[in-house]
Structures are given as structure tokens and as C-alpha cells.
Amino acid sequence: MQRELNLGRFFIGLIMMIMGGYLFLKNIHIGFNFALAYSFGSVHLTAGYVLIPFIFGIGMVFYNPDNDIGWLLIIITFILVLIGVINSISLVLNSMSAFDLMMILGLMIGGVGVFLSSLLGRRKSETALSDDSTPKIKK
């Protein structure tokens, strides 16, 4: 059996998904409160403590560029700072009416359904594919 692609449903679903996603993302506000601090049980590491291994790593790499421990300290510190930046981002959804939220979700989820149904398509039956399936009139 062969599947047929319905281009109309494909583009309608794609447009619905894009519109719903745009409206959803437009109603999200991003806040940023950077405070680089890590807690491991009762031990609290602040930004200064996190940068100490970075300082040692830089010194080790400048002294000997082939020093793997220095590179490891630099990479770990970079990853910790990156995690701290990402961790300090807060996302807040605007207050909106239930109708607005239902329309946004309806566009997004309905668009996904229409889009996927166009990709999966309906199967053509074997009789529709064969040329001999046309009804013949008896005389």
C-alpha cells in the first residue's frame, strides 16, 4: 500500500503550529537574576570560589600548554559558569484569559495533529492503485 501526501493539510498544519508557537512565545517574559552560587549540602560556593580553579587552570596552561589538569580546570569552571547563567534565567507566562490560552493551545496542538496526519497520510487501497479496478459496463 502507498501513502498519499496532502499538501493542503501539510501547510495548514504548519501555519497553525507556527501561529500557536508564536503566540505562546510572545506571552512569555524572560527574567534574569544572575547570582552564581552553588550549594552542595552545607557547603556553599559563590562566584569567587568557582573562579579560583579557573585562575589556577589559566596559570597552569600558561606555564605548560600541554597540561591536561589545567585545561580540565578551565573547562569545568567554564561549564559551571554556563550552568549558573542558565540556572538564573526565569520564564514567566503573562496573565491571559482562558479563551486566549485555549486558542493558543488549540492552534499549536491542532496544528501538530493536522501536520502529522498530512505526513502519515491515508493509505490508498490496492483497488485504487490498480488500473483494472475501474467498473466495466456489461452490454
MDTraj code that builds the backbone (N, CA, C; nanometers):
import mdtraj as md
import numpy as np

residues = "MET GLN ARG GLU LEU ASN LEU GLY ARG PHE PHE ILE GLY LEU ILE MET MET ILE MET GLY GLY TYR LEU PHE LEU LYS ASN ILE HIS ILE GLY PHE ASN PHE ALA LEU ALA TYR SER PHE GLY SER VAL HIS LEU THR ALA GLY TYR VAL LEU ILE PRO PHE ILE PHE GLY ILE GLY MET VAL PHE TYR ASN PRO ASP ASN ASP ILE GLY TRP LEU LEU ILE ILE ILE THR PHE ILE LEU VAL LEU ILE GLY VAL ILE ASN SER ILE SER LEU VAL LEU ASN SER MET SER ALA PHE ASP LEU MET MET ILE LEU GLY LEU MET ILE GLY GLY VAL GLY VAL PHE LEU SER SER LEU LEU GLY ARG ARG LYS SER GLU THR ALA LEU SER ASP ASP SER THR PRO LYS ILE LYS LYS".split()
xyz = np.array([
    [0.0833, -0.1183, 0.0000],
    [0.0000, 0.0000, 0.0000],
    [0.0875, 0.1242, 0.0000],
    [0.0360, 0.2293, -0.0573],
    [0.1109, 0.3532, -0.0706],
    [0.0384, 0.4634, 0.0047],
    [0.1154, 0.5568, 0.0611],
    [0.0557, 0.6695, 0.1321],
    [0.0562, 0.7908, 0.0398],
    [-0.0460, 0.8739, 0.0536],
    [-0.0511, 0.9957, -0.0249],
    [-0.0307, 1.1154, 0.0670],
    [0.0421, 1.2147, 0.0189],
    [0.0699, 1.3352, 0.0955],
    [-0.0293, 1.4425, 0.0540],
    [-0.0994, 1.4973, 0.1519],
    [-0.1961, 1.6027, 0.1252],
    [-0.1281, 1.7365, 0.1550],
    [-0.0887, 1.8093, 0.0511],
    [-0.0143, 1.9345, 0.0690],
    [-0.0967, 2.0425, 0.1372],
    [-0.2256, 2.0454, 0.1128],
    [-0.3109, 2.1456, 0.1776],
    [-0.3106, 2.1287, 0.3285],
    [-0.3307, 2.0052, 0.3755],
    [-0.3282, 1.9778, 0.5203],
    [-0.1893, 2.0019, 0.5770],
    [-0.0866, 1.9715, 0.4996],
    [0.0506, 1.9926, 0.5450],
    [0.0743, 2.1399, 0.5766],
    [0.0409, 2.2287, 0.4817],
    [0.0676, 2.3710, 0.5016],
    [-0.0265, 2.4340, 0.6032],
    [-0.1519, 2.3898, 0.6086],
    [-0.2441, 2.4415, 0.7104],
    [-0.1938, 2.4037, 0.8492],
    [-0.1519, 2.2787, 0.8674],
    [-0.0982, 2.2356, 0.9966],
    [0.0284, 2.3102, 1.0326],
    [0.1153, 2.3314, 0.9346],
    [0.2394, 2.4038, 0.9590],
    [0.2114, 2.5480, 1.0002],
    [0.1195, 2.6139, 0.9318],
    [0.0835, 2.7519, 0.9652],
    [0.0203, 2.7589, 1.1031],
    [-0.0675, 2.6624, 1.1366],
    [-0.1293, 2.6608, 1.2688],
    [-0.0242, 2.6432, 1.3782],
    [0.0710, 2.5527, 1.3572],
    [0.1767, 2.5321, 1.4565],
    [0.2604, 2.6575, 1.4741],
    [0.2958, 2.7219, 1.3655],
    [0.3784, 2.8422, 1.3728],
    [0.3031, 2.9553, 1.4425],
    [0.1757, 2.9737, 1.4098],
    [0.0977, 3.0794, 1.4735],
    [0.0808, 3.0532, 1.6225],
    [0.0473, 2.9307, 1.6591],
    [0.0305, 2.8971, 1.8005],
    [0.1609, 2.9111, 1.8775],
    [0.2705, 2.8650, 1.8184],
    [0.4004, 2.8778, 1.8833],
    [0.4416, 3.0231, 1.8994],
    [0.4145, 3.1043, 1.7979],
    [0.4471, 3.2472, 1.8061],
    [0.3684, 3.3132, 1.9180],
    [0.2376, 3.2885, 1.9230],
    [0.1547, 3.3498, 2.0268],
    [0.1957, 3.3021, 2.1663],
    [0.2326, 3.1744, 2.1768],
    [0.2755, 3.1212, 2.3061],
    [0.4061, 3.1863, 2.3508],
    [0.5036, 3.1915, 2.2605],
    [0.6329, 3.2502, 2.2958],
    [0.6243, 3.4013, 2.3175],
    [0.5294, 3.4669, 2.2512],
    [0.5121, 3.6105, 2.2687],
    [0.4610, 3.6429, 2.4089],
    [0.3919, 3.5507, 2.4711],
    [0.3362, 3.5742, 2.6033],
    [0.4274, 3.5279, 2.7159],
    [0.5498, 3.4947, 2.6864],
    [0.6452, 3.4551, 2.7894],
    [0.7453, 3.5683, 2.8082],
    [0.7642, 3.6074, 2.9343],
    [0.8652, 3.7073, 2.9670],
    [0.9825, 3.6383, 3.0326],
    [1.1014, 3.6810, 2.9946],
    [1.2232, 3.6208, 3.0475],
    [1.2853, 3.7182, 3.1465],
    [1.3066, 3.6683, 3.2675],
    [1.3745, 3.7460, 3.3701],
    [1.5133, 3.6901, 3.3912],
    [1.5998, 3.7730, 3.4463],
    [1.7370, 3.7305, 3.4638],
    [1.7855, 3.7843, 3.5969],
    [1.8271, 3.6955, 3.6856],
    [1.8788, 3.7339, 3.8157],
    [2.0061, 3.6540, 3.8372],
    [2.1178, 3.7102, 3.7920],
    [2.2429, 3.6360, 3.7949],
    [2.3032, 3.6390, 3.9345],
    [2.3115, 3.5233, 3.9935],
    [2.3797, 3.5061, 4.1216],
    [2.4483, 3.3711, 4.1135],
    [2.5750, 3.3726, 4.0854],
    [2.6492, 3.2488, 4.0668],
    [2.6836, 3.1909, 4.2030],
    [2.6031, 3.0964, 4.2463],
    [2.6273, 3.0312, 4.3750],
    [2.5787, 2.8873, 4.3636],
    [2.6550, 2.7970, 4.4199],
    [2.6217, 2.6556, 4.4174],
    [2.6188, 2.6046, 4.5595],
    [2.5289, 2.5131, 4.5856],
    [2.5198, 2.4522, 4.7184],
    [2.5359, 2.3020, 4.7043],
    [2.6279, 2.2489, 4.7786],
    [2.6492, 2.1047, 4.7862],
    [2.6320, 2.0651, 4.9315],
    [2.5087, 2.0369, 4.9712],
    [2.4814, 2.0064, 5.1117],
    [2.4944, 2.1328, 5.1941],
    [2.5859, 2.1334, 5.2908],
    [2.6049, 2.2515, 5.3751],
    [2.7154, 2.3425, 5.3219],
    [2.7795, 2.3047, 5.2109],
    [2.8873, 2.3846, 5.1529],
    [2.8286, 2.4738, 5.0437],
    [2.8531, 2.6042, 5.0559],
    [2.8030, 2.6994, 4.9563],
    [2.9206, 2.7601, 4.8818],
    [2.9163, 2.7501, 4.7494],
    [3.0210, 2.8070, 4.6651],
    [2.9664, 2.9302, 4.5954],
    [3.0353, 3.0421, 4.6100],
    [2.9943, 3.1645, 4.5412],
    [3.0797, 3.1819, 4.4165],
    [3.0590, 3.2931, 4.3476],
    [3.1298, 3.3162, 4.2213],
    [3.2805, 3.3207, 4.2413],
    [3.3240, 3.3774, 4.3505],
    [3.4679, 3.3834, 4.3769],
    [3.5290, 3.2462, 4.3942],
    [3.4594, 3.1594, 4.4657],
    [3.5108, 3.0241, 4.4863],
    [3.5128, 2.9446, 4.3562],
    [3.4169, 2.9706, 4.2695],
    [3.4106, 2.8981, 4.1426],
    [3.5238, 2.9419, 4.0503],
    [3.5643, 3.0690, 4.0620],
    [3.6687, 3.1202, 3.9735],
    [3.8102, 3.0868, 4.0204],
    [3.8261, 3.0394, 4.1425],
    [3.9601, 3.0021, 4.1909],
    [4.0214, 2.8902, 4.1061],
    [3.9483, 2.7806, 4.0769],
    [4.0075, 2.6789, 3.9890],
    [4.0408, 2.7334, 3.8496],
    [3.9615, 2.8301, 3.8038],
    [3.9886, 2.8920, 3.6739],
    [4.1237, 2.9644, 3.6757],
    [4.1491, 3.0363, 3.7833],
    [4.2764, 3.1085, 3.7954],
    [4.3935, 3.0109, 3.7954],
    [4.3813, 2.9031, 3.8730],
    [4.4881, 2.8029, 3.8743],
    [4.5032, 2.7357, 3.7384],
    [4.3917, 2.7071, 3.6730],
    [4.3962, 2.6452, 3.5401],
    [4.4639, 2.7333, 3.4386],
    [4.4325, 2.8632, 3.4407],
    [4.4973, 2.9569, 3.3487],
    [4.6481, 2.9608, 3.3746],
    [4.6859, 2.9666, 3.5018],
    [4.8283, 2.9680, 3.5345],
    [4.8989, 2.8421, 3.4880],
    [4.8354, 2.7269, 3.5070],
    [4.8963, 2.6002, 3.4657],
    [4.9095, 2.5919, 3.3134],
    [4.8079, 2.6407, 3.2412],
    [4.8118, 2.6335, 3.0953],
    [4.9153, 2.7306, 3.0387],
    [4.9296, 2.8498, 3.0993],
    [5.0311, 2.9426, 3.0515],
    [5.1718, 2.8921, 3.0824],
    [5.1877, 2.8212, 3.1944],
    [5.3178, 2.7657, 3.2269],
    [5.3531, 2.6502, 3.1337],
    [5.2531, 2.5600, 3.1103],
    [5.2746, 2.4445, 3.0231],
    [5.1457, 2.4201, 2.9440],
    [5.1403, 2.4568, 2.8166],
    [5.0177, 2.4414, 2.7375],
    [4.9705, 2.2965, 2.7224],
    [5.0575, 2.1999, 2.7487],
    [5.0182, 2.0593, 2.7372],
    [4.9636, 2.0029, 2.8677],
    [4.9442, 2.0852, 2.9686],
    [4.8983, 2.0393, 3.0991],
    [4.7489, 2.0078, 3.0934],
    [4.7153, 1.8801, 3.1031],
    [4.5754, 1.8379, 3.0938],
    [4.4933, 1.8815, 3.2141],
    [4.5544, 1.8848, 3.3317],
    [4.4805, 1.9255, 3.4519],
    [4.4407, 2.0724, 3.4421],
    [4.5285, 2.1568, 3.3908],
    [4.4954, 2.2983, 3.3720],
    [4.3790, 2.3169, 3.2764],
    [4.3830, 2.2451, 3.1652],
    [4.2716, 2.2532, 3.0702],
    [4.1421, 2.2008, 3.1327],
    [4.1515, 2.0958, 3.2117],
    [4.0332, 2.0402, 3.2778],
    [3.9736, 2.1413, 3.3753],
    [4.0582, 2.2098, 3.4520],
    [4.0087, 2.3127, 3.5444],
    [3.9399, 2.4267, 3.4696],
    [3.9970, 2.4685, 3.3588],
    [3.9361, 2.5764, 3.2797],
    [3.8006, 2.5322, 3.2242],
    [3.7940, 2.4123, 3.1708],
    [3.6690, 2.3631, 3.1112],
    [3.5616, 2.3445, 3.2173],
    [3.5986, 2.2875, 3.3320],
    [3.4996, 2.2674, 3.4392],
    [3.4473, 2.4017, 3.4893],
    [3.5351, 2.4995, 3.5067],
    [3.4915, 2.6312, 3.5520],
    [3.4003, 2.6967, 3.4488],
    [3.4362, 2.6840, 3.3218],
    [3.3514, 2.7399, 3.2163],
    [3.2130, 2.6756, 3.2192],
    [3.2078, 2.5444, 3.2363],
    [3.0789, 2.4738, 3.2416],
    [2.9987, 2.5189, 3.3632],
    [3.0640, 2.5348, 3.4788],
    [2.9930, 2.5802, 3.5991],
    [2.9369, 2.7211, 3.5815],
    [3.0135, 2.8105, 3.5193],
    [2.9643, 2.9458, 3.4954],
    [2.8470, 2.9428, 3.3973],
    [2.8569, 2.8617, 3.2930],
    [2.7476, 2.8489, 3.1960],
    [2.6217, 2.7932, 3.2621],
    [2.6380, 2.6931, 3.3468],
    [2.5228, 2.6381, 3.4196],
    [2.4625, 2.7440, 3.5108],
    [2.5465, 2.8242, 3.5757],
    [2.4971, 2.9316, 3.6616],
    [2.4171, 3.0352, 3.5858],
    [2.4624, 3.0688, 3.4662],
    [2.3894, 3.1671, 3.3838],
    [2.2547, 3.1095, 3.3410],
    [2.2552, 2.9860, 3.2942],
    [2.1295, 2.9238, 3.2504],
    [2.0350, 2.9044, 3.3687],
    [2.0906, 2.8715, 3.4836],
    [2.0108, 2.8467, 3.6032],
    [1.9457, 2.9746, 3.6557],
    [2.0017, 3.0898, 3.6244],
    [1.9484, 3.2149, 3.6767],
    [1.8401, 3.2755, 3.5874],
    [1.8097, 3.2129, 3.4758],
    [1.7043, 3.2624, 3.3873],
    [1.5694, 3.2145, 3.4392],
    [1.4736, 3.3063, 3.4444],
    [1.3384, 3.2672, 3.4874],
    [1.2391, 3.3030, 3.3769],
    [1.1491, 3.2119, 3.3504],
    [1.0460, 3.2309, 3.2483],
    [0.9117, 3.2487, 3.3179],
    [0.8371, 3.3531, 3.2799],
    [0.7080, 3.3824, 3.3403],
    [0.6060, 3.3980, 3.2283],
    [0.4959, 3.3267, 3.2393],
    [0.3883, 3.3369, 3.1407],
    [0.2977, 3.4531, 3.1788],
    [0.2684, 3.5408, 3.0823],
    [0.1789, 3.6537, 3.1070],
    [0.0441, 3.6040, 3.1534],
    [-0.0242, 3.6880, 3.2300],
    [-0.1617, 3.6531, 3.2643],
    [-0.2473, 3.6769, 3.1403],
    [-0.3331, 3.5817, 3.1122],
    [-0.4203, 3.5904, 2.9949],
    [-0.5509, 3.5218, 3.0280],
    [-0.6500, 3.5468, 2.9469],
    [-0.7800, 3.4843, 2.9705],
    [-0.7742, 3.3370, 2.9306],
    [-0.8692, 3.2627, 2.9812],
    [-0.8763, 3.1204, 2.9479],
    [-0.8992, 3.1023, 2.7987],
    [-0.9751, 3.1923, 2.7383],
    [-1.0003, 3.1844, 2.5946],
    [-0.8706, 3.1989, 2.5164],
    [-0.7883, 3.2964, 2.5553],
    [-0.6606, 3.3155, 2.4860],
    [-0.5731, 3.1915, 2.4962],
    [-0.5638, 3.1358, 2.6163],
    [-0.4814, 3.0162, 2.6353],
    [-0.5362, 2.8976, 2.5567],
    [-0.6684, 2.8813, 2.5553],
    [-0.7284, 2.7703, 2.4797],
    [-0.7070, 2.7881, 2.3299],
    [-0.7115, 2.9122, 2.2809],
    [-0.6864, 2.9363, 2.1384],
    [-0.5410, 2.9065, 2.1025],
    [-0.4490, 2.9490, 2.1877],
    [-0.3071, 2.9241, 2.1613],
    [-0.2792, 2.7746, 2.1608],
    [-0.3266, 2.7045, 2.2633],
    [-0.3036, 2.5597, 2.2701],
    [-0.3774, 2.4864, 2.1588],
    [-0.4972, 2.5346, 2.1240],
    [-0.5719, 2.4728, 2.0142],
    [-0.4986, 2.4868, 1.8819],
    [-0.4413, 2.6044, 1.8583],
    [-0.3646, 2.6241, 1.7349],
    [-0.2414, 2.5340, 1.7328],
    [-0.1687, 2.5302, 1.8439],
    [-0.0456, 2.4510, 1.8460],
    [-0.0747, 2.3019, 1.8346],
    [-0.1594, 2.2495, 1.9197],
    [-0.1845, 2.1054, 1.9221],
    [-0.2658, 2.0635, 1.8005],
    [-0.3648, 2.1444, 1.7604],
    [-0.4404, 2.1140, 1.6391],
    [-0.3508, 2.1162, 1.5161],
    [-0.2586, 2.2123, 1.5124],
    [-0.1636, 2.2195, 1.4018],
    [-0.0747, 2.0975, 1.3950],
    [-0.0310, 2.0499, 1.5124],
    [0.0508, 1.9280, 1.5153],
    [-0.0293, 1.8099, 1.4605],
    [-0.1572, 1.8006, 1.5007],
    [-0.2410, 1.6901, 1.4530],
    [-0.2620, 1.6940, 1.3028],
    [-0.2949, 1.8114, 1.2496],
    [-0.3176, 1.8244, 1.1050],
    [-0.1874, 1.7990, 1.0293],
    [-0.0761, 1.8524, 1.0817],
    [0.0546, 1.8354, 1.0180],
    [0.0934, 1.6880, 1.0128],
    [0.0808, 1.6187, 1.1261],
    [0.1176, 1.4770, 1.1282],
    [0.0247, 1.3918, 1.0430],
    [-0.1046, 1.4264, 1.0408],
    [-0.1959, 1.3477, 0.9572],
    [-0.1640, 1.3658, 0.8091],
    [-0.1130, 1.4829, 0.7730],
    [-0.0763, 1.5021, 0.6326],
    [0.0497, 1.4237, 0.5977],
    [0.1423, 1.4141, 0.6938],
    [0.2638, 1.3375, 0.6684],
    [0.2358, 1.1883, 0.6632],
    [0.1571, 1.1417, 0.7584],
    [0.1250, 0.9987, 0.7599],
    [0.0299, 0.9640, 0.6477],
    [-0.0589, 1.0564, 0.6167],
    [-0.1481, 1.0389, 0.5037],
    [-0.2440, 0.9228, 0.5206],
    [-0.3339, 0.9125, 0.4290],
    [-0.4263, 0.7993, 0.4266],
    [-0.3731, 0.6995, 0.3272],
    [-0.3884, 0.5774, 0.3606],
    [-0.3386, 0.4741, 0.2694],
    [-0.4335, 0.4577, 0.1523],
    [-0.3741, 0.4508, 0.0366],
    [-0.4534, 0.4204, -0.0818],
    [-0.4769, 0.2704, -0.0829],
    [-0.5974, 0.2324, -0.1127],
    [-0.6260, 0.0893, -0.1154],
    [-0.5673, 0.0278, -0.2426],
    [-0.5540, -0.1011, -0.2383],
    [-0.4972, -0.1726, -0.3533],
    [-0.5847, -0.1558, -0.4771],
    [-0.7150, -0.1456, -0.4564],
    [-0.8039, -0.1319, -0.5724],
    [-0.7886, 0.0044, -0.6369],
    [-0.7583, 0.1061, -0.5550],
    [-0.7407, 0.2396, -0.6118],
    [-0.6098, 0.2500, -0.6887],
    [-0.5138, 0.1661, -0.6550],
    [-0.3847, 0.1729, -0.7219],
    [-0.3826, 0.0976, -0.8540],
    [-0.4622, -0.0061, -0.8650],
    [-0.4570, -0.0862, -0.9874],
    [-0.5437, -0.0223, -1.0962],
    [-0.5012, -0.0397, -1.2196],
    [-0.5756, 0.0182, -1.3321],
    [-0.6971, -0.0661, -1.3674],
    [-0.6977, -0.1912, -1.3267],
    [-0.8075, -0.2797, -1.3636],
    [-0.9269, -0.2649, -1.2712],
    [-0.9227, -0.1746, -1.1774],
    [-1.0301, -0.1654, -1.0794],
    [-1.1469, -0.0788, -1.1270],
    [-1.1382, -0.0202, -1.2453],
    [-1.2484, 0.0605, -1.2933],
    [-1.3656, -0.0299, -1.3276],
    [-1.4855, 0.0092, -1.2897],
    [-1.6014, -0.0775, -1.3171],
    [-1.6265, -0.0867, -1.4685],
    [-1.6585, -0.2053, -1.5111],
    [-1.6845, -0.2269, -1.6534],
    [-1.8357, -0.2441, -1.6720],
    [-1.8871, -0.1821, -1.7750],
    [-2.0285, -0.1898, -1.8064],
    [-2.0505, -0.3062, -1.9012],
    [-2.1434, -0.3941, -1.8622],
    [-2.1757, -0.5076, -1.9486],
    [-2.2800, -0.4660, -2.0476],
    [-2.2683, -0.5151, -2.1696],
    [-2.3663, -0.4836, -2.2740],
    [-2.4583, -0.5994, -2.2961],
])
top = md.Topology()
chain = top.add_chain()
for i, resn in enumerate(residues, 1):
    res = top.add_residue(resn, chain, resSeq=i)
    for name in ("N", "CA", "C"):
        top.add_atom(name, md.element.get_by_symbol(name[0]), res)
traj = md.Trajectory(xyz[None], top)
